[in-house]
Structure formats: structure tokens, C-alpha cells
Amino acid sequence: MGKTIKFDLHTHNELCGHATGTIEDYVLQAIEYGLDYIGISDHSPYFFSEEDQPYPGITMAKSEFVPYINEVLRLKNKYKDKIHVLLGIESDFYPHYIDIYREQLIRYPFDYIIGSVHYVMEVSIFKKGRWEGLSSSEQVQVKETYYDLIQQSAQSGVFQILGHIDAMKGFYPEFSQIQTDVVDKTLKIIADADIAIEINTSGKTKDCGGWYPSDDILERALFHDVKVTFGSDAHTTERIADEFDLVKKRLKEIGFREWAYFVEKKRKMTAL
């Protein structure tokens, strides 16, 4: 089967305002860690806003978008003999603005685009108090609304990868126990759309511990033939490829035989 390809498709950097290190710092650390591919995928600007950077500390400014792309392409060339640098981005998914995002993202030579739902009912999925006082039926409604957005993101045709598909459990571990069949329905839609989900190891930095998504979701993903990929969601250079080997081992135990990375938006499958 040849050598195992080591990659990390989900990394951030100082441009978003809540990560540390330059883009080049991440590339150099990835080389030191022996990766074959390092994906740079910082948070996309709020393309729909008239302001350049309406929320500093959450995403890069619109004026930083093209310089970001140019810098990744420069590093791709500079380090081409040492590592494959991939141009990615983590894009928010807002159904009302998807055409604006599509129009911006299609102009540039991205290797892949990660689509992530960060807001449900206009509230951050990571807002700690959002679950307080909700009845069980209201909790189901929030969960189903979250997964409905993920379904729409899968069907939008903009993304190659869906980011952290159960991240709403980040600061509310009980999220996983809210009973609804919406997750299974969502996985079928993702499979039909033929896009990948990431195993994102940043869940360990939140209250829920563990990864996104949980093992039981990964078991259902395998059942539905959903492709998987790996992303650390590193916001510091030392977290690049964090728990890569552990994830690989777990996926094999669940029954996966291969996983994906992306070059020029083409999915490449490699053995676990």
C-alpha cells in the first residue's frame, strides 16, 4: 500500500485574531513534524458585511483575504521540495449569503474549502448559556435546526469538507444525548452529496473532551459510506496533526480503510 501519508487540513493562524503564529510558522512546524501535506484554512471574512472586519478576533478582514491567498501560494512554492502546502479556508455557512460566499471563493485556486456551521438561530454554537432553561422539545428543535443547516451546507456545492459536525457539544456535552434521528438523516445527505467530514481533534480543548464527531456518529458515517478526513483545527503550531495516529487507529477499529485529502478540489483517498 506504500507509505502512510500524514496530513492536517485544518489549521488557523494569527489573521483570524484568536490563533497565534504566522502562516509560515505553521508550514515550518509541519515540516518539523514530518507531514506530507499541511492545509492552511483560516476563517473566511464576513463577505456579506459592508465593514472590512465587523468582528475582529473571529475572522480575518476582507482586505486580508487576497493577501492570505497570495501568502499561502508563496509558501506553497517556497517549500515545495519539503512539503505540500495546501490552500484551504474554513468558510462559515449562512444560507442567506451562500451565493456571496460562492462568488468570492470560486475566484481563487483553493485546494479545498471547509464548510462549518458556527451559528444556529443567530447564536454561536459555542455560547455557554444558550441551553439554559430550554425544554426537551426546544433542545430537539435547536439540534434539528443545527443539522438542517449542515444538510444545506452539504447540498450547496461550495464545500469539499464539512467541519466539526457535532461541535455544538463543545460546551454542552449533553448535546449528544438529545434524542432525534436527524443525525442519521444528515449523514445520508452528506453521502449523497459525496463530500467528506473531518475528524477534528480540537474537541479535546472544550468541555466535551474527545473529538468531533463522536465515535457513534463515525460508525453511522461508515454505514452510510461517508468519506472522512483529518483536521486538528490547530490555533497554535504545536497542535498541528494532534492525535493523528490515535485517530487513524480508532478509524481502523471502527472499520474505515481509507481517508481523504484534497488537491485542487480533487479528493485523494489514502490507506489508513
N, C-alpha and C positions, 0 to 999 in steps of 0.2 A: 504493500500500500504506500510505500515511501514514507518520508518523514512527516511527523505531525507539524502542521502549520500553526504557529502561535500568533494570535491577533487580538486586538481590542478595538472595537469600533465606536466606543462611546467615551469620549474624553472632553473635558472642558478646559478653559484657560482664563486668564485674567480679564479678557474682554467682556465677559458676562457680568463681572463685578462681584461675584460670590465664589470665585475659584482663584487659586494662586498659580503663578508661573506663566511664562510666555509660551507661545505655541512651540517655539524651538526647544524650550525646556522639556516639553512632553516628548518630542521626537528623540532628543538625546537620551532621555531616561528609557524610552522604549528600546533604543539600540542597546543600551547597557543591560537591559533585562532580556535581551535576545529575541525580541519579537520579529516576526517576518513582515507583519503589517501593523501599522498604527493609524487608526482613524481619528481625525480631528473633527469634532462635531459639536461646536459650541452652540449656545442658544441663539436662534434666529431673532432678528429685530422684530419689533411690532410694526410690520409693514403697513398695517391699516391706519396707524396713528399719524396725525399731521405733525406731531412732535418728533424730533430726531431720536430722543431717548426718554419716553414718558416714565419709565420705571428703572432708573439707574440701580444697579445691584441685582437685577433679574436677568436682563439680556443685553447684548451689545446694542449700540446705537445704529440707526440706519446708515449713518455716514461711515460706520466702521465695517459694513458688510463687504464691500468690494475690496478694501484693503486686507480684510481677513482672508478672502479667497486668494488674493494675489500672494499673500504671505505663505499660505499652505502650498500653493503651486510652486513658489520659490523653494521651499524646503523639500518638496517632492523631488525637484530636480537636484538640489544641493546634496541630498543624502541618498540618491537613487542607487548607489553602489553598496549601501549599508542596510537599507530598509525600504519597504514600500510605504510611502506616506499617502494616505487616502484622504481625499477632500469630502468631508461629510458635513452635515449640520443637523442639529436637533430642532425641528420645527414644531411650534405649538399647533394644535388643531382647533380652529374655531370654524364651525360650519358656515357661518355667515361671511367669513372672509377667505375661504379656501381658494377662491379664484384669484384674489390678490396675491396670496402666497404662491400659488401655482405659477402665475405670471412672472414673479420675481425669481423663483427657484429654477425655472426651466431655462433661464438665460445662461447659466454657468455650468461648467463641466464637473458636476458633483459625481462622486463615485456611488454615493447613496444618500438618502435623506431619511432620518428617523422621525416618525410622526408620534408625538406624545400629547396625551390629554392631561393638562395641568389644572384646568378649571372646570368645575361642574356647577351648574346653576350660578355661575359668576362668582364662585368662591373657590379658592385654592384647595386642591385635594389634600394638601398638607396642613391646612389650618386646623390647629389642635381642637378648638372648641366647636367645630361645626356639627358634631354628633350629639352634643349635649341637649337633652330634653326631647329628642326625636322619638316618636313611637316606632314600634317594629315595622309598621306599614310604611312610615315615612323613610325609615332606613332602607327598606327594599326599594322604594322609589328612587332614592339617591343612587344606590348601587346600579339599578337598571338604567338610570339616566347616564351614568358614567360609562357603562358598557355599550349603550346605544351610540354614544359619541365615538367610542373605539370602533364600533362597527362601521360608522360613517367614514371614519378616517381610513379604514381598510379599503373601503369601496371608492375612495376619492381618486385613486390612481396616481397620487402625488408621491407616495412613500414606498420605499423598499423594505423598511423595517418599522415595526411598531414598538415604541419604548415602554418599558416597565408596566405591563398591562394589569397589574394589581397593586400599583403603588399607593392607592388610596388607603391601604392598610398601614402605610408608613408610620403614622402616629395614632392609628386606631386599629390595633391587631385584631379586634373583634369583627372587623370588616369581613374577614374571610368566612366567618360563621353565619353571615346573613344569608338566609336560605332563598335561593332563586335559581332558576335554570338558565339565567341569562348568560352565564359564562360559557356554557356548552354551545349555546346558540351563536355566541360571538366567535368562538373557535371555528365553528363550521363556516362562518362568513369569511374569516381570515384565510382559511384553507381554500375556499372558492376564489378568493382574490389572489391567491398564490403569492402572499408576501410573508416575510419572516417575523417572528417575535424574538426579542432579545432575552437572554438570561442576564439580569442586571444585578451585580453583586453589591450595589450601594444600599440595598435594604438593610444590611447589617449595621449601617450607620444611623438607622432610625429606630424607633421604639419596637417595631415588629421583629427586628433581627432578621436573619435569613436573607433570602434573595427574592427578587421579583422575576417571574411569578413563582408561586409555591409549587411544591412537588406534585400535589394533586392536579393542579392546572396543567403542569407539564405532562403528566400521564394522559390527561384528556387531549392535550395538543398532539401527542404521539398517535393516539387513537384516530384523530381527525386528519393526520398527515400534515400538520402544520410544521413548516421549517423553522429551525431555531438558529440563533447566532449568539455571540457573546459581547457584552459591554460592561466595563467596570463602572461607568458613569463617574470616572475619577474627576475630582475637583482639586486634587493635589497630585503631584507627579508620582509620589511613592505608591499611590493606589492603582497605577496602571497594571492591567492584567491581574488584578487582585482576585485570588482564588480560582484562577483559570483552570488549574489542574483538578481542583476539587469539583468544579462544575462539570468538567469533562468526565470525571469518574461517575458522578451522580447521573448524568445523562445516559451513560452506558448502562448503569444499573436499571434505569427506567426503561431502557430498550432502544434508545436512539443509536444510530450507527454513524451518523454524519451530521455536520452542521455547516453553516453558510458564512461566507464573507462576500463582499461586493467590490467589483472593479468596473468603472464606467457604467454603473447601474446594471451590470450583468451579475447574476448570482453564481458564485462558485461554491460547489459543495466539496468539503474535505472530510476525510475519515476522522472520527473521534479517536 
